[in-house]
């Protein structure tokens, strides 16, 4: 579905690329697709992204991180368990919007990125922010730093694995299961830390 409205051309192209990368991947999405989807004038994509498709991919990662952060903030999680729910709800909502046919645009970009690419650097930074935020919330809930970081990493890895399972099965059951089990593990870790 094309992006319309009062957004500027560059923003429309980025949002179109998010949608297209989520469903088609990096190599399956060309500049022509982004132009058609966004309704942007033909020459504008090279004007806004002079370094090409890799620059567009980096912007998609930043845009997705900002949208994810805004979603999490809107739910106002008060502890680590609520933060895990916010993370899972973000993925669940996006899966349902696409009938489980589209996943995370950042994951799609990482799968096809080349070693040493700026796309990998941007993705790593984006995902590290989410892991660090959950680790900090777990520490606030009393979990020691090292354990909190491990649990946050496992949580984020489980989320992305569950999204892939959901896409394959065309339902959100794997994500629901992952959330339920992760919350149980985190509750136990918090209880153990509080003694």
C-alpha positions in Angstrom: 0.0 0.0 0.0 1.6 3.3 -1.1 2.5 5.9 1.5 0.5 9.1 1.2 -0.2 12.2 3.2 1.6 15.4 4.1 5.0 13.8 4.9 8.0 15.1 3.0 9.4 13.1 0.1 12.4 11.7 2.0 10.3 10.5 4.9 7.8 8.8 2.6 10.6 7.0 0.8 12.1 5.8 4.1 8.7 4.6 5.3 8.1 2.8 2.0 11.5 1.2 2.3 10.6 0.0 5.8 7.5 -1.7 4.5 9.2 -3.2 1.5 12.3 -4.4 3.3 10.1 -6.1 5.9 8.2 -8.1 3.3 10.6 -8.4 0.3 14.1 -8.1 1.9 17.0 -5.9 0.8 17.8 -7.6 -2.6 14.1 -7.9 -3.4 13.5 -4.2 -3.1 14.8 -1.8 -5.7 14.8 2.0 -5.9 11.9 1.7 -8.5 9.8 -0.1 -5.9 10.5 2.5 -3.3 9.6 5.3 -5.7 6.4 3.6 -6.8 5.4 2.8 -3.2 6.1 6.2 -1.9 4.8 8.2 -4.8 8.0 10.2 -4.9 9.3 11.8 -8.1 11.9 9.6 -9.9 15.0 11.7 -9.4 14.3 12.4 -5.8 15.7 9.1 -4.4 19.2 9.9 -5.7 18.9 13.4 -4.3 18.0 12.2 -0.8 20.2 9.1 -0.8 23.3 10.0 -2.9 25.2 7.0 -1.5 22.6 4.7 -2.8 20.6 1.8 -1.4 23.0 1.3 1.5 22.3 4.8 2.7 18.6 4.2 2.4 19.0 1.0 4.5 20.9 2.9 7.2 18.0 5.4 7.4 15.5 2.6 7.6 17.3 1.2 10.6 17.3 4.6 12.3 13.7 5.2 11.5 12.7 1.7 12.8 14.7 2.3 16.0 12.9 5.6 16.5 9.5 4.1 15.9 10.3 1.2 18.2 11.4 3.6 20.9 8.3 5.7 20.5 6.1 2.6 20.8 7.9 1.4 24.0 7.7 4.9 25.5 3.9 5.2 24.7 3.3 2.0 26.8 5.2 3.6 29.7 6.7 0.3 31.0 7.4 0.5 34.8 9.6 -2.5 35.1 11.5 -5.1 33.1 8.6 -7.4 32.7 6.5 -4.6 31.3 9.3 -3.7 29.0 9.5 -7.2 27.6 5.7 -7.0 27.0 6.3 -3.7 25.1 9.0 -5.3 22.9 6.8 -8.3 22.2 3.7 -6.2 21.5 5.7 -4.1 18.9 6.5 -7.3 17.1 3.0 -8.8 17.5 1.4 -5.6 16.2 3.6 -5.5 13.1 3.1 -9.2 12.4 -0.7 -8.9 12.6 -0.7 -5.8 10.4 0.9 -7.9 7.6 -1.0 -11.2 8.3 2.4 -12.5 9.5 3.9 -11.9 6.0 6.4 -9.2 7.1 9.0 -9.2 9.8 11.6 -6.8 11.1 13.2 -4.6 8.4 16.4 -4.5 10.3 16.7 -8.3 10.5 16.0 -8.4 6.7 18.9 -6.0 6.1 21.3 -7.8 8.5 20.7 -11.1 6.7 21.9 -9.6 3.4 24.5 -7.1 4.6 28.2 -7.6 3.8 30.9 -7.8 6.5 32.1 -4.4 7.6 29.2 -2.6 6.1 27.7 0.5 7.6 24.3 -1.3 7.5 25.7 -3.9 10.0 27.1 -1.1 12.2 23.7 0.7 12.2 21.8 -2.5 13.0 24.2 -3.5 15.8 23.9 0.0 17.4 20.1 -0.1 17.1 19.8 -3.6 18.6 22.3 -2.9 21.3 20.2 0.1 22.5 17.2 -2.2 23.0 19.3 -4.8 24.8 20.9 -2.2 27.0 17.5 -0.7 27.9 16.2 -4.1 29.1 19.4 -4.9 30.9 19.1 -1.5 32.7 15.5 -2.3 33.6 16.5 -5.7 35.0 19.2 -4.1 37.1 16.7 -1.6 38.5 14.6 -4.7 39.4 17.6 -6.0 41.3 19.2 -8.4 38.8 23.0 -8.2 38.9 24.5 -6.4 35.8 26.2 -9.4 34.1 23.0 -11.6 34.5 20.8 -8.7 33.4 22.8 -8.3 30.2 22.7 -12.1 29.5 18.9 -12.2 30.1 18.4 -9.1 27.9 20.4 -10.6 25.1 18.5 -13.9 25.3 15.2 -12.0 25.3 16.0 -10.0 22.2 17.3 -13.1 20.4 14.1 -14.9 21.3 12.0 -12.1 20.0 13.7 -12.2 16.6 13.6 -16.0 16.5 9.9 -16.0 17.4 9.2 -13.5 14.6 10.7 -15.9 12.1 8.6 -18.8 13.4 5.5 -16.6 13.2 6.1 -15.7 9.6 6.7 -19.4 8.7 3.5 -20.5 10.6 1.5 -17.4 9.6 0.3 -16.9 13.2 1.7 -15.3 16.4 1.7 -18.4 18.6 5.5 -18.6 18.7 5.7 -15.0 19.9 3.0 -15.5 22.5 4.9 -18.6 23.8 8.2 -16.8 23.8 6.8 -13.9 25.8 5.1 -16.1 28.3 8.3 -18.2 28.9 10.6 -15.2 28.9 8.5 -13.4 31.5 8.7 -16.6 33.7 12.5 -16.7 33.4 12.8 -13.0 34.2 10.4 -13.2 37.2 12.5 -16.1 38.6 15.7 -14.1 38.1 14.3 -11.1 39.8 13.0 -13.2 42.7 16.4 -14.9 43.0 18.2 -11.6 43.1 15.9 -10.2 45.8 16.5 -13.3 47.8 
